[in-house]
Amino acid sequence: MKSIIYYFTGTGNSLAAAKKIAGPLGDCDIVPVASFADSTGPVVPDAERVGLVCPVYFAGLPAMAATFAERLDLAAADYVFSVVTHGGGGGAAALRQLDGILRDKAGRGLDAGFAVSMPGNYIQMHDSPAGEKRDRLLEAANAELDMIAGRIGEGERGSLPNSPVVRIVRALTYPWFRSHVHGNDRKFTVSEACTSCGTCAAVCPAGNIEMVGGKPVWNHRCELCCGCIHLCPAEAIQAGSRTEGRQRYRNPSVEIAELERQREP
Ligand SMILES: Cc1cc2nc3c(=O)[nH]c(=O)nc-3n(C[C@H](O)[C@H](O)[C@H](O)COP(=O)(O)O)c2cc1C
């Protein structure tokens, strides 16, 4: 059976998860959601098994992943699954949100959905884990992803987690996130440490960063993935006053060059 996994990522966790799941599935394409951002209209997957892998934001889906899901034409799909990566919780609500979008727009929901804990990257709120703590988290996530890949390969159906409490959290916080997300970059600044390397612009899945006079300028189409902040080799990008000195993060199984290719069609 041919498979396609669409992914959205800021710091690589979701791409690493997509790659780990794709391995045992055999004939499987891994396609960035960001590569559809400049087009409109239905997305028709060229595969019978279709997956979406993305992070959890505010106990829901990243805005770009939600908009992408609305475009999916699943008429020819035999099996539809999702894996969401998160730093602590909210996966059940994000999966339920996706299931609802697909039922509304594509006329069929998820066959299976899984949430996997990975290192958190919401640097505006907290440090990312480092050292042994990070390694332990990734080791546990990898073991879980191997198991999930097996369950997807067997075509398991009906495993969609539920959490009424998390759904309440999502109802309280997610609408705020969606209405403020694109302009959040107004808080972003760049310091003298910037070397004009352009990594921030290249990795941005939203194509939101322009280099002007060798420095990044944010154009208010931000997805709040925090990739520019985490991946700047000089740690020259801050969001407000709280991110200075906080631990940066990139999933070690993903190279910067892979993150730079997200918008390529
Ligand atoms: C804006 C934002 C909001 C987030 N919200 C949540 C959340 O509600 N629950 C959670 O457990 N993790 C949350 N996280 C952490 C990410 O879901 C987690 O680190 C994810 O694995 C990052 O995936 P990526 O490396 O593919 O971008 C958030 C991260 C960001 C940047």
Ligand as a Chemical Component Dictionary entry (heavy atoms), coordinates in Angstrom:
data_LIG
# 
_chem_comp.id                   LIG 
_chem_comp.type                 NON-POLYMER 
_chem_comp.pdbx_formal_charge   0 
_chem_comp.three_letter_code    LIG 
# 
loop_
_chem_comp_atom.comp_id 
_chem_comp_atom.atom_id 
_chem_comp_atom.alt_atom_id 
_chem_comp_atom.type_symbol 
_chem_comp_atom.charge 
_chem_comp_atom.model_Cartn_x 
_chem_comp_atom.model_Cartn_y 
_chem_comp_atom.model_Cartn_z 
_chem_comp_atom.pdbx_ordinal 
LIG C1  C1  C 0 3.236  28.185 20.009 1  
LIG C2  C2  C 0 3.441  26.869 20.679 2  
LIG C3  C3  C 0 2.435  26.313 21.435 3  
LIG C4  C4  C 0 2.609  25.072 22.049 4  
LIG N1  N1  N 0 1.567  24.534 22.746 5  
LIG C5  C5  C 0 1.707  23.325 23.320 6  
LIG C6  C6  C 0 0.633  22.717 24.029 7  
LIG O1  O1  O 0 -0.484 23.238 24.101 8  
LIG N2  N2  N 0 0.865  21.536 24.629 9  
LIG C7  C7  C 0 2.084  20.900 24.579 10 
LIG O2  O2  O 0 2.234  19.837 25.178 11 
LIG N3  N3  N 0 3.108  21.417 23.867 12 
LIG C8  C8  C 0 2.947  22.615 23.239 13 
LIG N4  N4  N 0 3.989  23.144 22.508 14 
LIG C9  C9  C 0 5.237  22.353 22.345 15 
LIG C10 C10 C 0 5.285  21.617 20.993 16 
LIG O3  O3  O 0 4.029  21.026 20.686 17 
LIG C11 C11 C 0 6.346  20.504 20.958 18 
LIG O4  O4  O 0 7.574  20.922 21.418 19 
LIG C12 C12 C 0 6.459  19.914 19.558 20 
LIG O5  O5  O 0 7.033  18.641 19.618 21 
LIG C13 C13 C 0 7.305  20.789 18.624 22 
LIG O6  O6  O 0 7.309  20.175 17.361 23 
LIG P1  P1  P 0 8.273  20.612 16.173 24 
LIG O7  O7  O 0 9.704  20.398 16.653 25 
LIG O8  O8  O 0 7.926  19.663 15.075 26 
LIG O9  O9  O 0 8.007  22.030 15.843 27 
LIG C14 C14 C 0 3.840  24.370 21.902 28 
LIG C15 C15 C 0 4.863  24.939 21.125 29 
LIG C16 C16 C 0 4.684  26.169 20.534 30 
LIG C17 C17 C 0 5.796  26.743 19.702 31 
# 
loop_
_chem_comp_bond.comp_id 
_chem_comp_bond.atom_id_1 
_chem_comp_bond.atom_id_2 
_chem_comp_bond.value_order 
_chem_comp_bond.pdbx_ordinal 
LIG C1  C2  SING 1  
LIG C2  C3  SING 2  
LIG C2  C16 DOUB 3  
LIG C3  C4  DOUB 4  
LIG C4  N1  SING 5  
LIG C4  C14 SING 6  
LIG N1  C5  DOUB 7  
LIG C5  C6  SING 8  
LIG C5  C8  SING 9  
LIG C6  O1  DOUB 10 
LIG C6  N2  SING 11 
LIG N2  C7  SING 12 
LIG C7  O2  DOUB 13 
LIG C7  N3  SING 14 
LIG N3  C8  DOUB 15 
LIG C8  N4  SING 16 
LIG N4  C9  SING 17 
LIG N4  C14 SING 18 
LIG C9  C10 SING 19 
LIG C10 O3  SING 20 
LIG C10 C11 SING 21 
LIG C11 O4  SING 22 
LIG C11 C12 SING 23 
LIG C12 O5  SING 24 
LIG C12 C13 SING 25 
LIG C13 O6  SING 26 
LIG O6  P1  SING 27 
LIG P1  O7  DOUB 28 
LIG P1  O8  SING 29 
LIG P1  O9  SING 30 
LIG C14 C15 DOUB 31 
LIG C15 C16 SING 32 
LIG C16 C17 SING 33 
# 
